[in-house]
Amino acid sequence: SSETLKVVKSNKLLELRRERAVRGISVTDRNHAVLLGIRLFLKRLLQLLRLPKGPTAYTDQVIAQFPTTADLLSFLYALDNTNDWVGEEEDEDHGSSHDVGPSVESRDLGSSLLTLKELTLAAHQVEIIFVLCTLLGGRRKADVQDSMARLGLVPILCRLFDQMEWDPNRRSVPHPPIHGPDCECNPDSALKIQFLRLINNFCDRDSGNWANKHLLLSEKELHSIGEVPMPNFATMGSYGDQGLLTRLLTVLMHEPPSSHFRFWLACCIESFLRGGDPRVQLFVARSGLLHHLL
């Protein structure tokens, strides 16, 4: 009967909770706790994401001048200075993030202000994003979400989104298939998928989490749904007329049916909508998504 089925399900749930209590905290959760206990750890990771995107031909040209890896490492060490982490003495929960916005994009990649060291670090963006995704999926994900929001994750995501090529007709040049004859993966695929996973994990939460989710809308969009932006929205929220959510919706509606990005784009939007602010649901419906799906 249905009552018996409910009792069985309840018993299994109690057994699962008992097993978790006996097992205690997993090794993974312990490792996460160690990393999150390091002062300024999250802030430094996010600072790496603010660097310009990827190495350029200039980088390769300079690297080619060093015959051995030891020579290159010596050169990079010489570039080191004591101001790598300017402002790191501020507590990560209260530190300023005023340099997160589009002002970083105005830096001239050919100027002397951009060192080879920065370009070398920027080549590891996908690994940095993977680490952030892992922390956001752990036992303390709610605390990590709130900390990253305060440290200015959303403006960084907006800048990274604008740097990537999302037009399916203008993506990278033809290349040999990596995973077989029908494979459409390109060198940017891993970065884009990890990037979308990061957005999904940032929004994924059992409770509504609307204080953080509203950061994915622009100030103009927040006013359109009758929401007043928080006082420090300029340093924590999306910049421009269109927020990060609208950018994702636009890309999803222009992706071809066979695109391997559609799944992760849909995951981001689903995790954003989960928890149900009717005003935001109506905003998304009016964006053209419903018409696109139907």
N, C-alpha and C positions, 0 to 999 in steps of 0.2 A: 504494500500500500504506500501511498504518498507519505504518511506519517512515519512509517518504518524507514523509508528512504531519507527523510529529513534527519532521523536519529542517527543513521549510519554516517551521513555527511558530517553531523555534529561531532560524532566520535572520532572521525578521521581528522577533523580540524583540531580537536583537543590533543590527539596523538602527535600531530605535526608540531603544535606549540610546545608540547612536552619534550619532544626530540630537540627542538631548537634551544630550549632552556638547558637541557643536559649538555648539549654540544657546546654551548657558550658562544663566545665571539670567535669567528673564523680567523684564520691567518690573514686573509685578504683584508678584513676589516681592521685587524691590528696594524697592518702595514699602512692602510689609509690614515689611521689615527696618528701614526708616527709622522707621516708626511705633512698632514694638516697641522701638527703641533709645531712644525718648523716656522719660526717667525718670518713673515714676508714671502713664504713659499708661493702662495697663489699670486701675489702681486708681481713677483718676478716672472712667473710663467706668462702672465698677461702682458707684461712689458715686452717679452719676446715676440708676442703676436702683433705688437704695434710696429715692428720693424718692417721696412719695405719688403715687398714680395719677391722671394727667390733670387738666386744668383743671376747675373747678367753676363753678356759676352765680355764685359770689362773684368769681371771676376775671373773667368776662365783664362783670360789673357795674362792676368797677374800671377795666377797659380802656375801657369806654364813656365814661368821664369824661375821656379824653384825645382831643382833636380830631385830632391828627396823630401819625404814627408817631414823629416826633422827640421829641414831648412824652413819649410812652410810654417811649422809650429813655432819656431823661433821668431819668425816674422810676426805671427799673430800675437805672440806673447809681448812683443815690443809695442804692439798697438794698444795693449791693455792700459787702462788708466783707472784712477780711483773713483771716477764719476760714472761708472757703468750703471749704477743703480741710484741715480739722483733721487733724493727724497725718500730713500728706503728707511730712514730712521722713523718715519711716520708709521703709526700702527696701521696694519692692513685693513682693519675694519673702519678706520676713520681717515685714511690717507686720501689726498686729493687725486683726482683723475682728470684734471683739466686739460691734459695733453692728449686725451684719447681720441678726439674728434678728427675731422678731416684735415686739420692743420698739418698732420703728419704727411699727408699726401702732397703737400706743397713743397716738400724737400726735394731738391734737385739731385737725382740719382747720380749725376756726373760730378757733383760738387765734392769738395774735400771734406765736407761734413759727414759724408757717408763712408765709413771705413769698410775694408774688406771683411773685417770681423763681423760687422752687422750683416753683411750679405751672406756670409757663411752660416751664421745662426738662422737667418731667415729661410735657408734651404731645409730646415728641420721643422717647419710649421706643422706638417702632418703628424709628426710624432708628439709635438706639444699638444695639439688638439686631441690626440688619442689619450694622452694622460689626463687631460681635463675631462674628457668623456667618461673615463673610468672612475674618476673621483665623484663625478655627478651621478654615477649609477650605484654608488656604495651605500652603506648603512646610514651615513650622515649626509645624504644628498641634500636634504632641506637646508642644513647649515651652509653647505658649499654653494648652493644656489643663491642664498641670501648674500653670502660674502662676495661672490662673483658679481652679483648685481651692484653692490655698493662700490666695487672696484672698477666698474665701468665696462663690463663684458659686452653689453649690447651695442654701444657705439663701435667697439672693435669688430664685432660681428658685421655691422653695417658696412664698415670700411672694407673688410675682407670680401663681403658679398659683391661690392661694387668693383673690386679688383678682378674678380673671376669673370670668365666668359661664359654666359648662360645661353646665348643665341645658338640653337642647334645647327644653324647654317654657317656659323663662323667659328666653329671649334677647331681644334688643332688639326694640322695637316695629316693626310693619310699616313698610316703606319702599319707595320705587320701586326696581325691580331695576336693578343697576348694569351688568351684562353681558348683558342680554337678558331675555326673558319668564320663563325658568325659573331665573334667578339667585337664589341664596339668600344672597349675601354681605351682610354688615352692616358697620358702621363698625369693629367689633372684629375682623373676620376677618383683616385684614392683620397686626395685632398678634399674634393667636393663632398664625397660621401661622409668622411669624418667630420667635416664642417656641418653638414646637415644633422648628423648624429649629435653633435654638440648642442645645437639648437633644440633638438628633440629632448635631450636629457635635461637641459636647462628648464624646459616647460613642464616636464613630467613630474607630477606630484599628486599625492592622494587628495590633498586639500585643494581649494581653489587656486591659491597662490597668485591672486590677481594683482597684487602690488608689483610683482616681478613681471607678470605677463603684459601688463599695461605698458611696460617699457618697450615692447615690440611695436607699439603704435607711435606715430608722430604726435606732436602737440596739437596740430590741426585735426588729426583723426580723433584724438581723445576728446577735444571740444565737440566734435560732430556727434559723439555718442553721449554727450552730457557728463563727461568725466573731467574733473579738474586735475591737471598734471601736478605731481609732487613738486615741492620747492626746488629740489636739486635735479630736476628732470634734464636740464641742459647737459649735465655731465654724466647722467646714467641712462638716458633714453635714446631712442632713435633720432637721428638728425635728418633734415630735409622734409619735404612735404609728404613723402611716403615713408611709412615705418617699415621695419624689417618684415613684418607679417605681410604687408601689401606687396613687397618685393617677391616674397615666396609665392604668394598667390598668382602673381603675374607670370612667373617662370613656370609654375605648374600648368597653367592654362595654355602655355605655348609649347610645352614639351610634347614630342610625338608619342603615340601610344606605346611604342617599343622601348622608350627611354628607360634606362636603369636608374635614373634619378627620380622618377615619378613616385616610387615607393617611399623614399626618404622624405621627399617634399610633402607627401600626404601624411606621413608620420608626424612631421613638425606641426602641421596645421591641426591634426587630430589632438595631439597632446596640448596644444594651445587652447583649443576649444573645450577640452574635457574639464568638467567642473561647472560649466554653464553659466556664464554671464549673458543673459538674453540680448543685451545691447550689442555685445561683440558678435554673437551669433548672427544677429540681423545685419551687422556691418559686413561680415564675411559673405552672407547670402547676397547682399546687394553688390558685392564686388564682381559678380559674374560667375562665381564658382558653381552655384547651383545649376545655372544654365549650361555651363561647361560639362558638368557631370551627367545631366539628363540628356 
